[in-house]
């Protein structure tokens, strides 16, 4: 392809927001190029079962974290490489519940989504769960009655999952094996070949090495390539060229230290809820609403850890094996929204790191706590977070190695997040105590960045319309968690993919 | 596969066919890395002080030869970060240097001796003061001490527990990945 070729679309980013629509556009016969900042790995050969060796999966350009509850990035909230953050997501794929889309209606705060669950989201969930090969229970106890079954039976429940089942049973809390986008049986994937079944290696967060986990590099990306899409890895987008009407005519990027440009008719920006607003702010585009970088949300994600008599092998098995959504809208809650409960396994360096950061243990006390690593199991939440004026992303004066301003992210939990977390803290401690845990300790955290280029029907208060199209630049679309009007009380990956497919379908119709 | 091949040491396990080539390469590279003796980022005095600090933070029961200060020096010399930092901390390299100056000032203030010449109990007291945000000395004016201590302790802990010999100590056998 020469520099002057005009493609139908340039997609920026290959994660859960970019890869599905890339495949959809390619399958419709469009000429599409995707630009990805990171490398194109071959997981079956390149990925080690070793946390430190896998550091390359994370976006390790420095971000500045401010506010009362500064957000950790790197391995917590970022990703790079073809596949984006799906290379290290845990594959946890719960569906949102319809009332997640109506916080404003139900509680008078946050925002309603300008979408209808049955019309705009559910059909894509049905499609995605089949395509990705989601493993899950025959009957899922929460949410609307499903039109389809999960494609495969649930993955084996690991030690932490069995303890959560036990603790919850004693307290009368319902549990279920969780839906995970990792195969419990082999699956043929168009453009890729056979993906193996999960071997319960437990290193989802350090990259799956056998294709069992439905990351984008083994699902939508090969499908897109099969249908003619071109993947350009190690290309970092820095800006846009625009015509006199403001439409984007080319995407400008760095490759091997050289500036390049790709002419195009349309752009799909899918760089995640930090790099998407950062790129828009650096170029001062698509921001007549002044909402780019604002409304930043991050799920409340408190973890409770405990030690058990028996050996747990906490690194084994799908990390999030068991779920409960009985806390989706808890009775007599003194907060807005709710959360899900999830059992969690943990890799050794991650656990050691959290002991250091969360408890400040060192010397003899660290040694003793780590000597009990093999007896550890965890439980955590994924909970609602409201948008606030005080939580936002801005460009700092400090420059990165490319000379671009580093992002500064301000985050402080509000009263609602404090109350929700306090409620969850008590329930999780009760569950873990009922399961037989000793030496309980809490690790506070926030996960998943959301909302920094919000979707809405009013161009005064939103960055993109309900199809993801920029109000300001008619040939610019945004597809990632930055468009979410509210945070949801579930993990976002499946919903990001659903909106990605929907954006592509509506684009193709127009 | 659990434990059956771990009758010997983790070294036997790594060389067995229970471990994929990618994992074996990663772990052997780490095992074969000689300890850094000529730092590139720190000067010799700073580096020695960092090593002393690591020895306070991490207990090596069996005297495992695990270099912790070396990988930190390499990271800082190469300008690599973990993807974020607290907004109120200076950049990682500057923060480490301030810390290494600061603990000596605190040692002098508390015990009238340099960090190198006080006892290990006294070094513990210095580090405890830093962790609790109570350390004294001009270097701390520009560094929120408790927050930097969290960063330091996290990095030291991650480097140590990434080493197969440390992982063996805690009963971890997950490197057996096939």
Boltz contact constraints between the chains, C-beta under 6 A:
constraints:
  - contact:
      token1: [A, 47]
      token2: [B, 22]
      max_distance: 6.0
  - contact:
      token1: [A, 48]
      token2: [B, 22]
      max_distance: 6.0
  - contact:
      token1: [A, 48]
      token2: [B, 23]
      max_distance: 6.0
  - contact:
      token1: [A, 48]
      token2: [B, 26]
      max_distance: 6.0
  - contact:
      token1: [A, 49]
      token2: [B, 23]
      max_distance: 6.0
  - contact:
      token1: [A, 49]
      token2: [B, 175]
      max_distance: 6.0
  - contact:
      token1: [A, 49]
      token2: [B, 177]
      max_distance: 6.0
  - contact:
      token1: [A, 50]
      token2: [B, 23]
      max_distance: 6.0
  - contact:
      token1: [A, 50]
      token2: [B, 26]
      max_distance: 6.0
  - contact:
      token1: [A, 52]
      token2: [B, 162]
      max_distance: 6.0
  - contact:
      token1: [A, 53]
      token2: [B, 26]
      max_distance: 6.0
  - contact:
      token1: [A, 58]
      token2: [B, 83]
      max_distance: 6.0
  - contact:
      token1: [A, 59]
      token2: [B, 83]
      max_distance: 6.0
  - contact:
      token1: [A, 60]
      token2: [B, 81]
      max_distance: 6.0
  - contact:
      token1: [A, 60]
      token2: [B, 83]
      max_distance: 6.0
  - contact:
      token1: [A, 62]
      token2: [B, 81]
      max_distance: 6.0
  - contact:
      token1: [A, 63]
      token2: [B, 84]
      max_distance: 6.0
  - contact:
      token1: [A, 64]
      token2: [B, 87]
      max_distance: 6.0
  - contact:
      token1: [A, 65]
      token2: [B, 84]
      max_distance: 6.0
  - contact:
      token1: [A, 65]
      token2: [B, 86]
      max_distance: 6.0
  - contact:
      token1: [A, 65]
      token2: [B, 87]
      max_distance: 6.0
  - contact:
      token1: [A, 66]
      token2: [B, 87]
      max_distance: 6.0
  - contact:
      token1: [A, 70]
      token2: [B, 86]
      max_distance: 6.0
  - contact:
      token1: [A, 73]
      token2: [B, 83]
      max_distance: 6.0
  - contact:
      token1: [A, 73]
      token2: [B, 84]
      max_distance: 6.0
  - contact:
      token1: [A, 74]
      token2: [B, 82]
      max_distance: 6.0
  - contact:
      token1: [A, 74]
      token2: [B, 83]
      max_distance: 6.0
  - contact:
      token1: [A, 74]
      token2: [B, 84]
      max_distance: 6.0
  - contact:
      token1: [A, 78]
      token2: [B, 83]
      max_distance: 6.0
  - contact:
      token1: [A, 201]
      token2: [B, 177]
      max_distance: 6.0
  - contact:
      token1: [A, 315]
      token2: [B, 174]
      max_distance: 6.0
  - contact:
      token1: [A, 348]
      token2: [B, 161]
      max_distance: 6.0
  - contact:
      token1: [A, 348]
      token2: [B, 167]
      max_distance: 6.0
  - contact:
      token1: [A, 348]
      token2: [B, 172]
      max_distance: 6.0
  - contact:
      token1: [A, 349]
      token2: [B, 158]
      max_distance: 6.0
  - contact:
      token1: [A, 349]
      token2: [B, 161]
      max_distance: 6.0
  - contact:
      token1: [A, 349]
      token2: [B, 162]
      max_distance: 6.0
  - contact:
      token1: [A, 352]
      token2: [B, 157]
      max_distance: 6.0
  - contact:
      token1: [A, 352]
      token2: [B, 161]
      max_distance: 6.0
  - contact:
      token1: [A, 353]
      token2: [B, 154]
      max_distance: 6.0
  - contact:
      token1: [A, 353]
      token2: [B, 157]
      max_distance: 6.0
  - contact:
      token1: [A, 353]
      token2: [B, 158]
      max_distance: 6.0
  - contact:
      token1: [A, 356]
      token2: [B, 153]
      max_distance: 6.0
  - contact:
      token1: [A, 356]
      token2: [B, 154]
      max_distance: 6.0
  - contact:
      token1: [A, 356]
      token2: [B, 157]
      max_distance: 6.0
  - contact:
      token1: [A, 357]
      token2: [B, 150]
      max_distance: 6.0
  - contact:
      token1: [A, 357]
      token2: [B, 154]
      max_distance: 6.0
  - contact:
      token1: [A, 360]
      token2: [B, 131]
      max_distance: 6.0
  - contact:
      token1: [A, 362]
      token2: [B, 57]
      max_distance: 6.0
  - contact:
      token1: [A, 362]
      token2: [B, 153]
      max_distance: 6.0
  - contact:
      token1: [A, 363]
      token2: [B, 59]
      max_distance: 6.0
  - contact:
      token1: [A, 367]
      token2: [B, 59]
      max_distance: 6.0
  - contact:
      token1: [A, 370]
      token2: [B, 170]
      max_distance: 6.0
  - contact:
      token1: [A, 373]
      token2: [B, 170]
      max_distance: 6.0
  - contact:
      token1: [A, 374]
      token2: [B, 171]
      max_distance: 6.0
